[in-house]
């Protein structure tokens, strides 16, 4: 069905849309920042970032800040391209709905 | 997170977006039409229409056409309103992403 072709199943979740929009705008974000922006539990955020990592749309860097572990998520080029294509598909969908 | 507030979890699935866009444009559609437009299996379509029915966004009418059972899906007023609100939220999301 042309109107929904191009919508990416990986981005069906609004939480993943939120994560990707932060990463695309800023290049990267750490776990605590995403958790607070998106108001998520640790488990919920970890599960969505894992899905995005498995899709190749972000990579993560784990390091210690003092004695505390810290994870930073970095959008990949493939992630940027996939997100841009999804945004275009959303725009086409809206145009069809409005028209 | 303001950018994804207003996106309706019931419409996260692109299949449900497709079903609702057909119903909102036409008022109603029967099972065979939706199945062929969306290229779905019977089970997959039935599961998504059931979710939309449980949310109160569509109702279904079952009757016999000759000896064959036929189900027609009709969008409810609540479904029209929820879909319109979701479309508005998608538009705000896109504007933020573009800006």
N, CA and C atoms of all chains as a GROMACS GRO file, in nm:
protein
  594
    1UNK      N    1   0.085  -0.119   0.000
    1UNK     CA    2   0.000   0.000   0.000
    1UNK      C    3   0.089   0.124   0.000
    2UNK      N    4   0.081   0.200  -0.109
    2UNK     CA    5   0.178   0.307  -0.131
    2UNK      C    6   0.187   0.405  -0.014
    3UNK      N    7   0.073   0.434   0.049
    3UNK     CA    8   0.070   0.539   0.150
    3UNK      C    9   0.155   0.506   0.273
    4UNK      N   10   0.175   0.377   0.302
    4UNK     CA   11   0.258   0.343   0.417
    4UNK      C   12   0.391   0.278   0.378
    5UNK      N   13   0.413   0.260   0.248
    5UNK     CA   14   0.543   0.209   0.205
    5UNK      C   15   0.650   0.310   0.247
    6UNK      N   16   0.762   0.260   0.286
    6UNK     CA   17   0.870   0.351   0.322
    6UNK      C   18   0.874   0.381   0.471
    7UNK      N   19   0.761   0.360   0.541
    7UNK     CA   20   0.767   0.374   0.687
    7UNK      C   21   0.848   0.256   0.740
    8UNK      N   22   0.945   0.285   0.825
    8UNK     CA   23   1.040   0.185   0.872
    8UNK      C   24   0.990   0.121   1.002
    9UNK      N   25   0.973  -0.011   0.998
    9UNK     CA   26   0.918  -0.080   1.116
    9UNK      C   27   1.003  -0.057   1.243
   10UNK      N   28   1.133  -0.039   1.226
   10UNK     CA   29   1.219  -0.016   1.343
   10UNK      C   30   1.179   0.114   1.415
   11UNK      N   31   1.121   0.209   1.341
   11UNK     CA   32   1.084   0.337   1.400
   11UNK      C   33   0.935   0.346   1.434
   12UNK      N   34   0.865   0.233   1.437
   12UNK     CA   35   0.723   0.240   1.470
   12UNK      C   36   0.702   0.288   1.614
   13UNK      N   37   0.795   0.254   1.703
   13UNK     CA   38   0.781   0.295   1.843
   13UNK      C   39   0.814   0.442   1.861
   14UNK      N   40   0.726   0.516   1.932
   14UNK     CA   41   0.751   0.658   1.952
   14UNK      C   42   0.874   0.682   2.039
   15UNK      N   43   0.908   0.586   2.124
   15UNK     CA   44   1.029   0.600   2.205
   15UNK      C   45   1.152   0.597   2.115
   16UNK      N   46   1.153   0.507   2.017
   16UNK     CA   47   1.268   0.502   1.925
   16UNK      C   48   1.274   0.628   1.839
   17UNK      N   49   1.157   0.682   1.801
   17UNK     CA   50   1.156   0.809   1.727
   17UNK      C   51   1.218   0.918   1.813
   18UNK      N   52   1.184   0.918   1.942
   18UNK     CA   53   1.239   1.018   2.034
   18UNK      C   54   1.390   1.004   2.048
   19UNK      N   55   1.437   0.880   2.068
   19UNK     CA   56   1.581   0.856   2.081
   19UNK      C   57   1.654   0.903   1.956
   20UNK      N   58   1.604   0.863   1.840
   20UNK     CA   59   1.672   0.898   1.715
   20UNK      C   60   1.670   1.047   1.690
   21UNK      N   61   1.560   1.115   1.725
   21UNK     CA   62   1.557   1.260   1.699
   21UNK      C   63   1.661   1.332   1.785
   22UNK      N   64   1.682   1.283   1.909
   22UNK     CA   65   1.786   1.342   1.994
   22UNK      C   66   1.925   1.315   1.935
   23UNK      N   67   1.948   1.190   1.893
   23UNK     CA   68   2.081   1.154   1.842
   23UNK      C   69   2.112   1.223   1.711
   24UNK      N   70   2.012   1.234   1.623
   24UNK     CA   71   2.036   1.298   1.493
   24UNK      C   72   2.064   1.447   1.514
   25UNK      N   73   1.993   1.508   1.610
   25UNK     CA   74   2.014   1.652   1.635
   25UNK      C   75   2.149   1.679   1.702
   26UNK      N   76   2.193   1.586   1.789
   26UNK     CA   77   2.313   1.614   1.870
   26UNK      C   78   2.433   1.525   1.838
   27UNK      N   79   2.415   1.425   1.754
   27UNK     CA   80   2.525   1.335   1.722
   27UNK      C   81   2.535   1.221   1.822
   28UNK      N   82   2.524   1.254   1.950
   28UNK     CA   83   2.531   1.152   2.054
   28UNK      C   84   2.458   1.200   2.179
   29UNK      N   85   2.432   1.107   2.270
   29UNK     CA   86   2.372   1.142   2.399
   29UNK      C   87   2.402   1.029   2.494
   30UNK      N   88   2.418   1.060   2.624
   30UNK     CA   89   2.445   0.951   2.717
   30UNK      C   90   2.314   0.896   2.777
   31UNK      N   91   2.329   0.783   2.843
   31UNK     CA   92   2.214   0.710   2.896
   31UNK      C   93   2.127   0.799   2.985
   32UNK      N   94   2.191   0.871   3.078
   32UNK     CA   95   2.114   0.951   3.174
   32UNK      C   96   2.035   1.061   3.104
   33UNK      N   97   2.096   1.122   3.003
   33UNK     CA   98   2.028   1.229   2.929
   33UNK      C   99   1.905   1.175   2.856
   34UNK      N  100   1.923   1.065   2.786
   34UNK     CA  101   1.809   1.006   2.714
   34UNK      C  102   1.700   0.963   2.811
   35UNK      N  103   1.741   0.902   2.921
   35UNK     CA  104   1.646   0.853   3.020
   35UNK      C  105   1.562   0.969   3.074
   36UNK      N  106   1.627   1.081   3.102
   36UNK     CA  107   1.553   1.192   3.160
   36UNK      C  108   1.468   1.265   3.054
   37UNK      N  109   1.523   1.282   2.933
   37UNK     CA  110   1.445   1.348   2.826
   37UNK      C  111   1.320   1.268   2.793
   38UNK      N  112   1.335   1.135   2.788
   38UNK     CA  113   1.224   1.052   2.743
   38UNK      C  114   1.140   0.997   2.858
   39UNK      N  115   1.185   1.026   2.980
   39UNK     CA  116   1.112   0.980   3.100
   39UNK      C  117   1.088   0.829   3.098
   40UNK      N  118   1.198   0.754   3.086
   40UNK     CA  119   1.188   0.608   3.075
   40UNK      C  120   1.253   0.541   3.194
   41UNK      N  121   1.217   0.414   3.216
   41UNK     CA  122   1.292   0.332   3.311
   41UNK      C  123   1.422   0.287   3.243
   42UNK      N  124   1.519   0.246   3.324
   42UNK     CA  125   1.644   0.194   3.270
   42UNK      C  126   1.618   0.080   3.171
   43UNK      N  127   1.533  -0.015   3.212
   43UNK     CA  128   1.510  -0.134   3.132
   43UNK      C  129   1.447  -0.101   2.997
   44UNK      N  130   1.353  -0.010   3.000
   44UNK     CA  131   1.282   0.028   2.879
   44UNK      C  132   1.377   0.098   2.780
   45UNK      N  133   1.456   0.193   2.831
   45UNK     CA  134   1.552   0.262   2.745
   45UNK      C  135   1.654   0.163   2.689
   46UNK      N  136   1.705   0.075   2.774
   46UNK     CA  137   1.807  -0.022   2.730
   46UNK      C  138   1.752  -0.112   2.621
   47UNK      N  139   1.625  -0.150   2.634
   47UNK     CA  140   1.569  -0.240   2.535
   47UNK      C  141   1.552  -0.170   2.398
   48UNK      N  142   1.514  -0.044   2.401
   48UNK     CA  143   1.498   0.027   2.272
   48UNK      C  144   1.634   0.062   2.209
   49UNK      N  145   1.731   0.101   2.292
   49UNK     CA  146   1.863   0.130   2.233
   49UNK      C  147   1.925   0.002   2.176
   50UNK      N  148   1.898  -0.113   2.243
   50UNK     CA  149   1.950  -0.240   2.190
   50UNK      C  150   1.890  -0.269   2.052
   51UNK      N  151   1.759  -0.247   2.036
   51UNK     CA  152   1.697  -0.269   1.905
   51UNK      C  153   1.758  -0.179   1.799
   52UNK      N  154   1.782  -0.054   1.836
   52UNK     CA  155   1.840   0.040   1.739
   52UNK      C  156   1.985   0.003   1.707
   53UNK      N  157   2.055  -0.050   1.807
   53UNK     CA  158   2.193  -0.094   1.784
   53UNK      C  159   2.194  -0.216   1.692
   54UNK      N  160   2.102  -0.310   1.717
   54UNK     CA  161   2.094  -0.431   1.634
   54UNK      C  162   2.061  -0.397   1.489
   55UNK      N  163   1.985  -0.288   1.470
   55UNK     CA  164   1.954  -0.244   1.333
   55UNK      C  165   2.072  -0.170   1.270
   56UNK      N  166   2.174  -0.142   1.350
   56UNK     CA  167   2.292  -0.071   1.298
   56UNK      C  168   2.274   0.080   1.295
   57UNK      N  169   2.173   0.130   1.368
   57UNK     CA  170   2.142   0.273   1.361
   57UNK      C  171   2.214   0.355   1.466
   58UNK      N  172   2.266   0.290   1.568
   58UNK     CA  173   2.350   0.360   1.666
   58UNK      C  174   2.455   0.262   1.716
   59UNK      N  175   2.561   0.318   1.775
   59UNK     CA  176   2.659   0.234   1.843
   59UNK      C  177   2.677   0.291   1.983
   60UNK      N  178   2.724   0.209   2.075
   60UNK     CA  179   2.742   0.264   2.210
   60UNK      C  180   2.884   0.249   2.258
   61UNK      N  181   2.925   0.347   2.338
   61UNK     CA  182   3.057   0.350   2.399
   61UNK      C  183   3.039   0.348   2.549
   62UNK      N  184   3.099   0.248   2.613
   62UNK     CA  185   3.089   0.237   2.759
   62UNK      C  186   3.221   0.280   2.820
   63UNK      N  187   3.215   0.367   2.916
   63UNK     CA  188   3.338   0.403   2.989
   63UNK      C  189   3.302   0.436   3.134
   64UNK      N  190   3.405   0.459   3.215
   64UNK     CA  191   3.380   0.498   3.354
   64UNK      C  192   3.403   0.648   3.370
   65UNK      N  193   3.306   0.714   3.434
   65UNK     CA  194   3.325   0.854   3.472
   65UNK      C  195   3.345   0.850   3.623
   66UNK      N  196   3.470   0.868   3.667
   66UNK     CA  197   3.502   0.842   3.807
   66UNK      C  198   3.482   0.693   3.831
   67UNK      N  199   3.397   0.658   3.925
   67UNK     CA  200   3.374   0.516   3.952
   67UNK      C  201   3.243   0.468   3.893
   68UNK      N  202   3.175   0.560   3.821
   68UNK     CA  203   3.043   0.524   3.768
   68UNK      C  204   3.050   0.488   3.620
   69UNK      N  205   2.988   0.378   3.583
   69UNK     CA  206   2.985   0.342   3.440
   69UNK      C  207   2.893   0.437   3.366
   70UNK      N  208   2.932   0.473   3.245
   70UNK     CA  209   2.851   0.566   3.165
   70UNK      C  210   2.847   0.517   3.021
   71UNK      N  211   2.728   0.514   2.963
   71UNK     CA  212   2.714   0.469   2.825
   71UNK      C  213   2.672   0.586   2.738
   72UNK      N  214   2.745   0.604   2.629
   72UNK     CA  215   2.709   0.708   2.533
   72UNK      C  216   2.664   0.642   2.403
   73UNK      N  217   2.554   0.693   2.347
   73UNK     CA  218   2.501   0.641   2.222
   73UNK      C  219   2.533   0.737   2.111
   74UNK      N  220   2.583   0.683   2.001
   74UNK     CA  221   2.625   0.766   1.888
   74UNK      C  222   2.550   0.718   1.764
   75UNK      N  223   2.486   0.811   1.695
   75UNK     CA  224   2.412   0.772   1.574
   75UNK      C  225   2.512   0.734   1.464
   76UNK      N  226   2.481   0.630   1.389
   76UNK     CA  227   2.568   0.590   1.276
   76UNK      C  228   2.520   0.658   1.148
   77UNK      N  229   2.600   0.650   1.044
   77UNK     CA  230   2.558   0.710   0.918
   77UNK      C  231   2.435   0.638   0.865
   78UNK      N  232   2.436   0.507   0.879
   78UNK     CA  233   2.319   0.428   0.838
   78UNK      C  234   2.194   0.471   0.916
   79UNK      N  235   2.211   0.502   1.044
   79UNK     CA  236   2.099   0.549   1.126
   79UNK      C  237   2.047   0.684   1.077
   80UNK      N  238   2.139   0.774   1.046
   80UNK     CA  239   2.097   0.905   0.993
   80UNK      C  240   2.017   0.889   0.863
   81UNK      N  241   2.070   0.803   0.774
   81UNK     CA  242   2.002   0.783   0.645
   81UNK      C  243   1.865   0.720   0.664
   82UNK      N  244   1.859   0.618   0.751
   82UNK     CA  245   1.732   0.549   0.774
   82UNK      C  246   1.629   0.643   0.836
   83UNK      N  247   1.674   0.726   0.930
   83UNK     CA  248   1.583   0.820   0.996
   83UNK      C  249   1.533   0.924   0.896
   84UNK      N  250   1.623   0.976   0.812
   84UNK     CA  251   1.583   1.074   0.711
   84UNK      C  252   1.480   1.013   0.615
   85UNK      N  253   1.502   0.888   0.576
   85UNK     CA  254   1.408   0.822   0.484
   85UNK      C  255   1.272   0.803   0.552
   86UNK      N  256   1.274   0.772   0.681
   86UNK     CA  257   1.149   0.752   0.756
   86UNK      C  258   1.071   0.884   0.766
   87UNK      N  259   1.144   0.991   0.794
   87UNK     CA  260   1.082   1.124   0.804
   87UNK      C  261   1.018   1.162   0.670
   88UNK      N  262   1.089   1.132   0.562
   88UNK     CA  263   1.031   1.158   0.429
   88UNK      C  264   0.904   1.076   0.409
   89UNK      N  265   0.906   0.951   0.451
   89UNK     CA  266   0.788   0.864   0.434
   89UNK      C  267   0.671   0.914   0.519
   90UNK      N  268   0.702   0.964   0.642
   90UNK     CA  269   0.597   1.021   0.726
   90UNK      C  270   0.535   1.142   0.656
   91UNK      N  271   0.620   1.220   0.594
   91UNK     CA  272   0.571   1.341   0.524
   91UNK      C  273   0.480   1.303   0.406
   92UNK      N  274   0.519   1.202   0.332
   92UNK     CA  275   0.434   1.156   0.220
   92UNK      C  276   0.301   1.104   0.273
   93UNK      N  277   0.307   1.029   0.384
   93UNK     CA  278   0.184   0.977   0.445
   93UNK      C  279   0.090   1.092   0.484
   94UNK      N  280   0.146   1.193   0.550
   94UNK     CA  281   0.064   1.308   0.593
   94UNK      C  282   0.004   1.379   0.473
   95UNK      N  283   0.083   1.395   0.369
   95UNK     CA  284   0.034   1.464   0.249
   95UNK      C  285  -0.087   1.389   0.192
   96UNK      N  286  -0.075   1.256   0.185
   96UNK     CA  287  -0.186   1.175   0.133
   96UNK      C  288  -0.310   1.188   0.224
   97UNK      N  289  -0.287   1.186   0.355
   97UNK     CA  290  -0.399   1.196   0.449
   97UNK      C  291  -0.468   1.331   0.439
   98UNK      N  292  -0.391   1.435   0.420
   98UNK     CA  293  -0.447   1.571   0.413
   98UNK      C  294  -0.515   1.594   0.279
   99UNK      N  295  -0.453   1.536   0.174
   99UNK     CA  296  -0.506   1.558   0.038
   99UNK      C  297  -0.631   1.476   0.019
  100UNK      N  298   0.855   1.392   2.683
  100UNK     CA  299   0.935   1.464   2.582
  100UNK      C  300   0.840   1.523   2.478
  101UNK      N  301   0.839   1.657   2.474
  101UNK     CA  302   0.736   1.727   2.397
  101UNK      C  303   0.724   1.678   2.252
  102UNK      N  304   0.839   1.648   2.191
  102UNK     CA  305   0.840   1.616   2.048
  102UNK      C  306   0.760   1.490   2.014
  103UNK      N  307   0.747   1.398   2.108
  103UNK     CA  308   0.670   1.277   2.079
  103UNK      C  309   0.538   1.269   2.158
  104UNK      N  310   0.514   1.368   2.243
  104UNK     CA  311   0.385   1.371   2.313
  104UNK      C  312   0.274   1.382   2.207
  105UNK      N  313   0.166   1.320   2.233
  105UNK     CA  314   0.055   1.332   2.139
  105UNK      C  315   0.053   1.221   2.035
  106UNK      N  316   0.168   1.156   2.011
  106UNK     CA  317   0.166   1.038   1.923
  106UNK      C  318   0.093   0.927   1.998
  107UNK      N  319  -0.002   0.866   1.931
  107UNK     CA  320  -0.091   0.767   1.993
  107UNK      C  321  -0.033   0.626   1.977
  108UNK      N  322  -0.010   0.559   2.089
  108UNK     CA  323   0.052   0.426   2.083
  108UNK      C  324  -0.030   0.327   1.999
  109UNK      N  325  -0.161   0.344   1.997
  109UNK     CA  326  -0.246   0.253   1.917
  109UNK      C  327  -0.210   0.262   1.768
  110UNK      N  328  -0.159   0.379   1.726
  110UNK     CA  329  -0.127   0.399   1.584
  110UNK      C  330   0.021   0.383   1.554
  111UNK      N  331   0.098   0.324   1.646
  111UNK     CA  332   0.241   0.307   1.619
  111UNK      C  333   0.263   0.213   1.501
  112UNK      N  334   0.175   0.114   1.486
  112UNK     CA  335   0.192   0.018   1.377
  112UNK      C  336   0.151   0.078   1.243
  113UNK      N  337   0.237   0.063   1.143
  113UNK     CA  338   0.206   0.119   1.012
  113UNK      C  339   0.082   0.052   0.949
  114UNK      N  340   0.058  -0.073   0.986
  114UNK     CA  341  -0.061  -0.141   0.935
  114UNK      C  342  -0.187  -0.072   0.987
  115UNK      N  343  -0.186  -0.035   1.115
  115UNK     CA  344  -0.304   0.034   1.172
  115UNK      C  345  -0.318   0.173   1.112
  116UNK      N  346  -0.206   0.239   1.084
  116UNK     CA  347  -0.214   0.368   1.014
  116UNK      C  348  -0.280   0.350   0.878
  117UNK      N  349  -0.241   0.243   0.809
  117UNK     CA  350  -0.300   0.215   0.677
  117UNK      C  351  -0.448   0.187   0.687
  118UNK      N  352  -0.488   0.102   0.781
  118UNK     CA  353  -0.630   0.069   0.799
  118UNK      C  354  -0.710   0.197   0.828
  119UNK      N  355  -0.660   0.278   0.922
  119UNK     CA  356  -0.734   0.398   0.961
  119UNK      C  357  -0.742   0.499   0.847
  120UNK      N  358  -0.635   0.511   0.769
  120UNK     CA  359  -0.639   0.608   0.660
  120UNK      C  360  -0.744   0.567   0.556
  121UNK      N  361  -0.758   0.437   0.532
  121UNK     CA  362  -0.862   0.390   0.440
  121UNK      C  363  -1.001   0.419   0.498
  122UNK      N  364  -1.018   0.387   0.626
  122UNK     CA  365  -1.151   0.404   0.689
  122UNK      C  366  -1.190   0.552   0.701
  123UNK      N  367  -1.094   0.636   0.734
  123UNK     CA  368  -1.125   0.778   0.749
  123UNK      C  369  -1.160   0.838   0.612
  124UNK      N  370  -1.089   0.794   0.508
  124UNK     CA  371  -1.116   0.847   0.374
  124UNK      C  372  -1.250   0.797   0.319
  125UNK      N  373  -1.287   0.672   0.354
  125UNK     CA  374  -1.404   0.611   0.291
  125UNK      C  375  -1.522   0.584   0.386
  126UNK      N  376  -1.500   0.606   0.514
  126UNK     CA  377  -1.606   0.579   0.611
  126UNK      C  378  -1.608   0.434   0.655
  127UNK      N  379  -1.594   0.342   0.558
  127UNK     CA  380  -1.593   0.200   0.590
  127UNK      C  381  -1.519   0.123   0.480
  128UNK      N  382  -1.486  -0.001   0.510
  128UNK     CA  383  -1.425  -0.090   0.410
  128UNK      C  384  -1.446  -0.233   0.456
  129UNK      N  385  -1.459  -0.325   0.363
  129UNK     CA  386  -1.477  -0.463   0.406
  129UNK      C  387  -1.343  -0.536   0.418
  130UNK      N  388  -1.351  -0.655   0.478
  130UNK     CA  389  -1.230  -0.731   0.509
  130UNK      C  390  -1.144  -0.755   0.385
  131UNK      N  391  -1.209  -0.798   0.276
  131UNK     CA  392  -1.134  -0.833   0.155
  131UNK      C  393  -1.063  -0.711   0.096
  132UNK      N  394  -1.130  -0.597   0.100
  132UNK     CA  395  -1.070  -0.474   0.047
  132UNK      C  396  -0.945  -0.435   0.127
  133UNK      N  397  -0.960  -0.434   0.259
  133UNK     CA  398  -0.845  -0.398   0.344
  133UNK      C  399  -0.731  -0.498   0.326
  134UNK      N  400  -0.768  -0.626   0.319
  134UNK     CA  401  -0.666  -0.730   0.306
  134UNK      C  402  -0.585  -0.710   0.177
  135UNK      N  403  -0.656  -0.679   0.070
  135UNK     CA  404  -0.585  -0.665  -0.057
  135UNK      C  405  -0.509  -0.532  -0.065
  136UNK      N  406  -0.568  -0.424  -0.014
  136UNK     CA  407  -0.497  -0.295  -0.016
  136UNK      C  408  -0.368  -0.301   0.066
  137UNK      N  409  -0.376  -0.368   0.181
  137UNK     CA  410  -0.263  -0.368   0.273
  137UNK      C  411  -0.174  -0.490   0.256
  138UNK      N  412  -0.214  -0.581   0.167
  138UNK     CA  413  -0.137  -0.703   0.140
  138UNK      C  414  -0.104  -0.780   0.269
  139UNK      N  415  -0.210  -0.814   0.342
  139UNK     CA  416  -0.194  -0.883   0.470
  139UNK      C  417  -0.252  -1.023   0.466
  140UNK      N  418  -0.209  -1.106   0.561
  140UNK     CA  419  -0.276  -1.233   0.582
  140UNK      C  420  -0.406  -1.207   0.660
  141UNK      N  421  -0.498  -1.303   0.655
  141UNK     CA  422  -0.623  -1.291   0.732
  141UNK      C  423  -0.594  -1.266   0.881
  142UNK      N  424  -0.502  -1.346   0.936
  142UNK     CA  425  -0.476  -1.340   1.079
  142UNK      C  426  -0.419  -1.205   1.121
  143UNK      N  427  -0.329  -1.155   1.038
  143UNK     CA  428  -0.264  -1.028   1.069
  143UNK      C  429  -0.365  -0.913   1.064
  144UNK      N  430  -0.448  -0.910   0.960
  144UNK     CA  431  -0.550  -0.805   0.950
  144UNK      C  432  -0.648  -0.815   1.067
  145UNK      N  433  -0.693  -0.937   1.097
  145UNK     CA  434  -0.791  -0.956   1.204
  145UNK      C  435  -0.734  -0.909   1.338
  146UNK      N  436  -0.606  -0.933   1.359
  146UNK     CA  437  -0.547  -0.893   1.487
  146UNK      C  438  -0.539  -0.741   1.500
  147UNK      N  439  -0.507  -0.673   1.391
  147UNK     CA  440  -0.498  -0.526   1.398
  147UNK      C  441  -0.637  -0.461   1.405
  148UNK      N  442  -0.734  -0.514   1.332
  148UNK     CA  443  -0.869  -0.456   1.342
  148UNK      C  444  -0.926  -0.479   1.482
  149UNK      N  445  -0.892  -0.593   1.544
  149UNK     CA  446  -0.938  -0.619   1.679
  149UNK      C  447  -0.881  -0.516   1.777
  150UNK      N  448  -0.752  -0.484   1.762
  150UNK     CA  449  -0.692  -0.381   1.850
  150UNK      C  450  -0.762  -0.247   1.832
  151UNK      N  451  -0.791  -0.213   1.707
  151UNK     CA  452  -0.857  -0.084   1.680
  151UNK      C  453  -1.000  -0.084   1.733
  152UNK      N  454  -1.064  -0.200   1.725
  152UNK     CA  455  -1.200  -0.211   1.779
  152UNK      C  456  -1.198  -0.199   1.931
  153UNK      N  457  -1.100  -0.264   1.995
  153UNK     CA  458  -1.088  -0.257   2.141
  153UNK      C  459  -1.062  -0.115   2.188
  154UNK      N  460  -0.992  -0.037   2.104
  154UNK     CA  461  -0.966   0.104   2.138
  154UNK      C  462  -1.090   0.190   2.112
  155UNK      N  463  -1.192   0.131   2.048
  155UNK     CA  464  -1.314   0.206   2.018
  155UNK      C  465  -1.305   0.290   1.892
  156UNK      N  466  -1.204   0.261   1.807
  156UNK     CA  467  -1.180   0.344   1.689
  156UNK      C  468  -1.254   0.294   1.566
  157UNK      N  469  -1.300   0.169   1.569
  157UNK     CA  470  -1.383   0.119   1.461
  157UNK      C  471  -1.482   0.019   1.520
  158UNK      N  472  -1.589  -0.006   1.444
  158UNK     CA  473  -1.680  -0.113   1.483
  158UNK      C  474  -1.698  -0.202   1.361
  159UNK      N  475  -1.738  -0.326   1.382
  159UNK     CA  476  -1.754  -0.411   1.265
  159UNK      C  477  -1.894  -0.468   1.255
  160UNK      N  478  -1.936  -0.485   1.131
  160UNK     CA  479  -2.067  -0.543   1.101
  160UNK      C  480  -2.044  -0.670   1.023
  161UNK      N  481  -2.098  -0.781   1.076
  161UNK     CA  482  -2.083  -0.909   1.007
  161UNK      C  483  -2.214  -0.947   0.943
  162UNK      N  484  -2.211  -0.983   0.815
  162UNK     CA  485  -2.332  -1.031   0.750
  162UNK      C  486  -2.294  -1.135   0.645
  163UNK      N  487  -2.395  -1.198   0.585
  163UNK     CA  488  -2.368  -1.293   0.478
  163UNK      C  489  -2.397  -1.229   0.343
  164UNK      N  490  -2.303  -1.243   0.250
  164UNK     CA  491  -2.327  -1.202   0.112
  164UNK      C  492  -2.342  -1.333   0.036
  165UNK      N  493  -2.467  -1.367   0.000
  165UNK     CA  494  -2.495  -1.501  -0.050
  165UNK      C  495  -2.465  -1.599   0.063
  166UNK      N  496  -2.378  -1.694   0.039
  166UNK     CA  497  -2.346  -1.790   0.145
  166UNK      C  498  -2.214  -1.759   0.214
  167UNK      N  499  -2.153  -1.645   0.173
  167UNK     CA  500  -2.021  -1.612   0.228
  167UNK      C  501  -2.031  -1.506   0.338
  168UNK      N  502  -1.965  -1.530   0.451
  168UNK     CA  503  -1.963  -1.428   0.555
  168UNK      C  504  -1.878  -1.309   0.511
  169UNK      N  505  -1.923  -1.189   0.546
  169UNK     CA  506  -1.851  -1.069   0.507
  169UNK      C  507  -1.847  -0.973   0.625
  170UNK      N  508  -1.730  -0.918   0.654
  170UNK     CA  509  -1.717  -0.824   0.765
  170UNK      C  510  -1.685  -0.686   0.710
  171UNK      N  511  -1.762  -0.588   0.754
  171UNK     CA  512  -1.734  -0.449   0.717
  171UNK      C  513  -1.689  -0.372   0.839
  172UNK      N  514  -1.585  -0.293   0.822
  172UNK     CA  515  -1.532  -0.211   0.932
  172UNK      C  516  -1.573  -0.067   0.909
  173UNK      N  517  -1.625  -0.006   1.015
  173UNK     CA  518  -1.674   0.132   1.006
  173UNK      C  519  -1.600   0.215   1.110
  174UNK      N  520  -1.543   0.328   1.067
  174UNK     CA  521  -1.471   0.413   1.162
  174UNK      C  522  -1.573   0.481   1.255
  175UNK      N  523  -1.538   0.491   1.383
  175UNK     CA  524  -1.625   0.560   1.479
  175UNK      C  525  -1.584   0.708   1.487
  176UNK      N  526  -1.669   0.788   1.553
  176UNK     CA  527  -1.633   0.929   1.568
  176UNK      C  528  -1.507   0.941   1.654
  177UNK      N  529  -1.500   0.859   1.757
  177UNK     CA  530  -1.381   0.858   1.843
  177UNK      C  531  -1.256   0.821   1.762
  178UNK      N  532  -1.271   0.729   1.667
  178UNK     CA  533  -1.160   0.690   1.581
  178UNK      C  534  -1.115   0.804   1.490
  179UNK      N  535  -1.212   0.876   1.434
  179UNK     CA  536  -1.179   0.992   1.349
  179UNK      C  537  -1.103   1.097   1.429
  180UNK      N  538  -1.152   1.124   1.551
  180UNK     CA  539  -1.088   1.226   1.634
  180UNK      C  540  -0.946   1.184   1.674
  181UNK      N  541  -0.933   1.056   1.713
  181UNK     CA  542  -0.801   1.008   1.757
  181UNK      C  543  -0.702   1.010   1.640
  182UNK      N  544  -0.750   0.972   1.522
  182UNK     CA  545  -0.662   0.970   1.405
  182UNK      C  546  -0.620   1.113   1.369
  183UNK      N  547  -0.715   1.206   1.372
  183UNK     CA  548  -0.683   1.346   1.341
  183UNK      C  549  -0.581   1.401   1.441
  184UNK      N  550  -0.597   1.366   1.569
  184UNK     CA  551  -0.503   1.414   1.671
  184UNK      C  552  -0.364   1.353   1.648
  185UNK      N  553  -0.361   1.226   1.604
  185UNK     CA  554  -0.233   1.160   1.578
  185UNK      C  555  -0.161   1.225   1.459
  186UNK      N  556  -0.238   1.255   1.355
  186UNK     CA  557  -0.183   1.320   1.236
  186UNK      C  558  -0.125   1.457   1.273
  187UNK      N  559  -0.197   1.530   1.357
  187UNK     CA  560  -0.145   1.659   1.405
  187UNK      C  561  -0.014   1.640   1.481
  188UNK      N  562  -0.008   1.536   1.565
  188UNK     CA  563   0.114   1.510   1.644
  188UNK      C  564   0.229   1.471   1.552
  189UNK      N  565   0.200   1.393   1.446
  189UNK     CA  566   0.305   1.357   1.349
  189UNK      C  567   0.358   1.484   1.282
  190UNK      N  568   0.268   1.574   1.252
  190UNK     CA  569   0.308   1.698   1.186
  190UNK      C  570   0.399   1.782   1.278
  191UNK      N  571   0.362   1.790   1.406
  191UNK     CA  572   0.446   1.865   1.501
  191UNK      C  573   0.584   1.799   1.513
  192UNK      N  574   0.584   1.665   1.516
  192UNK     CA  575   0.711   1.592   1.526
  192UNK      C  576   0.801   1.625   1.405
  193UNK      N  577   0.741   1.620   1.285
  193UNK     CA  578   0.818   1.648   1.164
  193UNK      C  579   0.872   1.791   1.164
  194UNK      N  580   0.789   1.884   1.208
  194UNK     CA  581   0.831   2.024   1.212
  194UNK      C  582   0.953   2.040   1.303
  195UNK      N  583   0.949   1.974   1.420
  195UNK     CA  584   1.062   1.980   1.514
  195UNK      C  585   1.187   1.917   1.452
  196UNK      N  586   1.169   1.805   1.384
  196UNK     CA  587   1.283   1.735   1.324
  196UNK      C  588   1.345   1.819   1.212
  197UNK      N  589   1.261   1.885   1.136
  197UNK     CA  590   1.309   1.967   1.024
  197UNK      C  591   1.373   2.096   1.075
  198UNK      N  592   1.310   2.152   1.179
  198UNK     CA  593   1.358   2.280   1.231
  198UNK      C  594   1.491   2.262   1.302
   0.00000   0.00000   0.00000
